[in-house]
């Protein structure tokens, strides 16, 4: 059974510190630590769209502002963007 995603997740590899909190919080295992370092010399999170249900749990567990952006979908598939405050 196909479940339509409630939101879309966008990971900013250059802002991610690779702490792994979002990876541990994801029940669907839609996130994993990348094998390629970012410009800070850490291994950032890599998102797998095909597995993600768009629950947004990773967004709320992420301690790094601007590392994960949540694009919520309304009833008409219009995006509402939620990004952490600066």
C-alpha atoms as an extended CHARMM CRD file, in Angstrom:
* protein
*
        86  EXT
         1         1  UNK       CA              0.0000000000        0.0000000000        0.0000000000  PROA      1               0.0000000000
         2         2  UNK       CA              1.3550000000        3.3970000000       -1.0120000000  PROA      2               0.0000000000
         3         3  UNK       CA              1.2320000000        6.1940000000        1.5640000000  PROA      3               0.0000000000
         4         4  UNK       CA              1.5990000000        9.7030000000        0.1610000000  PROA      4               0.0000000000
         5         5  UNK       CA              4.3020000000       11.7200000000        1.8590000000  PROA      5               0.0000000000
         6         6  UNK       CA              3.0760000000       14.4450000000        4.1910000000  PROA      6               0.0000000000
         7         7  UNK       CA              6.1650000000       16.4920000000        3.5420000000  PROA      7               0.0000000000
         8         8  UNK       CA              9.4410000000       16.5660000000        1.6730000000  PROA      8               0.0000000000
         9         9  UNK       CA             12.7980000000       16.7050000000        3.4420000000  PROA      9               0.0000000000
        10        10  UNK       CA             15.8200000000       18.5990000000        2.1370000000  PROA      10              0.0000000000
        11        11  UNK       CA             19.2480000000       18.0200000000        3.7170000000  PROA      11              0.0000000000
        12        12  UNK       CA             21.9220000000       20.7010000000        3.4210000000  PROA      12              0.0000000000
        13        13  UNK       CA             25.1110000000       18.6100000000        3.3790000000  PROA      13              0.0000000000
        14        14  UNK       CA             27.3240000000       21.6080000000        4.0970000000  PROA      14              0.0000000000
        15        15  UNK       CA             25.4390000000       22.5680000000        7.2860000000  PROA      15              0.0000000000
        16        16  UNK       CA             25.1260000000       19.0140000000        8.6310000000  PROA      16              0.0000000000
        17        17  UNK       CA             27.5340000000       18.1300000000       11.4510000000  PROA      17              0.0000000000
        18        18  UNK       CA             27.0260000000       14.3730000000       11.0800000000  PROA      18              0.0000000000
        19        19  UNK       CA             25.8480000000       13.8930000000       14.6750000000  PROA      19              0.0000000000
        20        20  UNK       CA             23.4090000000       11.1660000000       13.5810000000  PROA      20              0.0000000000
        21        21  UNK       CA             20.4530000000       12.2120000000       15.7690000000  PROA      21              0.0000000000
        22        22  UNK       CA             18.1830000000       12.3650000000       12.7140000000  PROA      22              0.0000000000
        23        23  UNK       CA             19.3940000000        8.9580000000       11.5030000000  PROA      23              0.0000000000
        24        24  UNK       CA             18.5750000000        7.3700000000       14.8650000000  PROA      24              0.0000000000
        25        25  UNK       CA             15.1500000000        9.0660000000       15.0150000000  PROA      25              0.0000000000
        26        26  UNK       CA             13.9840000000        7.8510000000       11.5830000000  PROA      26              0.0000000000
        27        27  UNK       CA             11.7520000000        4.7730000000       11.8630000000  PROA      27              0.0000000000
        28        28  UNK       CA             11.8470000000        4.1690000000        8.0960000000  PROA      28              0.0000000000
        29        29  UNK       CA             15.6760000000        4.3420000000        7.9220000000  PROA      29              0.0000000000
        30        30  UNK       CA             15.4100000000        6.9750000000        5.1750000000  PROA      30              0.0000000000
        31        31  UNK       CA             18.6080000000        8.6810000000        6.3580000000  PROA      31              0.0000000000
        32        32  UNK       CA             22.1490000000        7.3880000000        6.5190000000  PROA      32              0.0000000000
        33        33  UNK       CA             25.6010000000        8.8250000000        7.0840000000  PROA      33              0.0000000000
        34        34  UNK       CA             27.3100000000        9.6180000000        3.7850000000  PROA      34              0.0000000000
        35        35  UNK       CA             30.6670000000        8.1600000000        2.7740000000  PROA      35              0.0000000000
        36        36  UNK       CA             31.7730000000       11.5650000000        1.4000000000  PROA      36              0.0000000000
        37        37  UNK       CA             32.9390000000       14.3800000000        3.6920000000  PROA      37              0.0000000000
        38        38  UNK       CA             31.5790000000       17.9170000000        3.5440000000  PROA      38              0.0000000000
        39        39  UNK       CA             33.7140000000       21.0800000000        3.6920000000  PROA      39              0.0000000000
        40        40  UNK       CA             33.9040000000       20.8480000000        7.5220000000  PROA      40              0.0000000000
        41        41  UNK       CA             35.5410000000       17.4270000000        7.2720000000  PROA      41              0.0000000000
        42        42  UNK       CA             32.5760000000       15.4900000000        8.6830000000  PROA      42              0.0000000000
        43        43  UNK       CA             30.3870000000       12.8430000000        7.0920000000  PROA      43              0.0000000000
        44        44  UNK       CA             26.9530000000       14.4490000000        6.6080000000  PROA      44              0.0000000000
        45        45  UNK       CA             23.5630000000       12.7820000000        6.4170000000  PROA      45              0.0000000000
        46        46  UNK       CA             22.2830000000       11.4610000000        3.1100000000  PROA      46              0.0000000000
        47        47  UNK       CA             18.5040000000       11.3570000000        2.4990000000  PROA      47              0.0000000000
        48        48  UNK       CA             16.7600000000        8.5810000000        0.5520000000  PROA      48              0.0000000000
        49        49  UNK       CA             13.5340000000       10.0040000000       -0.9390000000  PROA      49              0.0000000000
        50        50  UNK       CA             12.1560000000        6.6430000000       -2.0430000000  PROA      50              0.0000000000
        51        51  UNK       CA             11.9820000000        5.3820000000        1.5650000000  PROA      51              0.0000000000
        52        52  UNK       CA             10.9090000000        8.6140000000        3.3000000000  PROA      52              0.0000000000
        53        53  UNK       CA              7.2750000000        9.0560000000        4.3570000000  PROA      53              0.0000000000
        54        54  UNK       CA              7.7450000000       12.7210000000        5.2230000000  PROA      54              0.0000000000
        55        55  UNK       CA              6.8890000000       12.4900000000        8.9180000000  PROA      55              0.0000000000
        56        56  UNK       CA              9.3790000000       15.2620000000        9.8150000000  PROA      56              0.0000000000
        57        57  UNK       CA             10.8610000000       13.5110000000       12.8540000000  PROA      57              0.0000000000
        58        58  UNK       CA             14.4070000000       14.0790000000       11.5810000000  PROA      58              0.0000000000
        59        59  UNK       CA             13.7430000000       17.8230000000       11.2950000000  PROA      59              0.0000000000
        60        60  UNK       CA             12.7090000000       18.0380000000       14.9500000000  PROA      60              0.0000000000
        61        61  UNK       CA             15.6310000000       15.9390000000       16.2240000000  PROA      61              0.0000000000
        62        62  UNK       CA             18.3040000000       17.8480000000       14.2810000000  PROA      62              0.0000000000
        63        63  UNK       CA             20.2280000000       20.2390000000       16.5670000000  PROA      63              0.0000000000
        64        64  UNK       CA             21.8770000000       22.1130000000       13.6810000000  PROA      64              0.0000000000
        65        65  UNK       CA             19.9120000000       25.0900000000       12.2910000000  PROA      65              0.0000000000
        66        66  UNK       CA             19.5240000000       24.9700000000        8.5110000000  PROA      66              0.0000000000
        67        67  UNK       CA             20.7920000000       21.3930000000        8.1380000000  PROA      67              0.0000000000
        68        68  UNK       CA             17.3290000000       19.9400000000        7.4690000000  PROA      68              0.0000000000
        69        69  UNK       CA             14.4750000000       21.8380000000        5.8500000000  PROA      69              0.0000000000
        70        70  UNK       CA             10.9380000000       20.5140000000        6.0410000000  PROA      70              0.0000000000
        71        71  UNK       CA              8.5910000000       21.2300000000        3.1340000000  PROA      71              0.0000000000
        72        72  UNK       CA              5.0780000000       20.3970000000        4.3750000000  PROA      72              0.0000000000
        73        73  UNK       CA              2.4110000000       19.5240000000        1.8110000000  PROA      73              0.0000000000
        74        74  UNK       CA             -1.0980000000       20.8960000000        2.2860000000  PROA      74              0.0000000000
        75        75  UNK       CA             -4.3160000000       19.3130000000        0.9850000000  PROA      75              0.0000000000
        76        76  UNK       CA             -3.6840000000       20.6750000000       -2.5360000000  PROA      76              0.0000000000
        77        77  UNK       CA             -0.0360000000       19.5060000000       -2.7130000000  PROA      77              0.0000000000
        78        78  UNK       CA              1.1980000000       23.0550000000       -2.1730000000  PROA      78              0.0000000000
        79        79  UNK       CA              4.4580000000       23.2830000000       -0.2280000000  PROA      79              0.0000000000
        80        80  UNK       CA              4.8080000000       25.2090000000        2.9980000000  PROA      80              0.0000000000
        81        81  UNK       CA              8.4360000000       25.6270000000        4.0030000000  PROA      81              0.0000000000
        82        82  UNK       CA              9.5680000000       25.2590000000        7.6290000000  PROA      82              0.0000000000
        83        83  UNK       CA             13.1950000000       26.0740000000        8.2900000000  PROA      83              0.0000000000
        84        84  UNK       CA             14.7990000000       26.5580000000       11.7140000000  PROA      84              0.0000000000
        85        85  UNK       CA             15.0670000000       30.1400000000       12.9130000000  PROA      85              0.0000000000
        86        86  UNK       CA             18.5160000000       31.7110000000       12.6680000000  PROA      86              0.0000000000
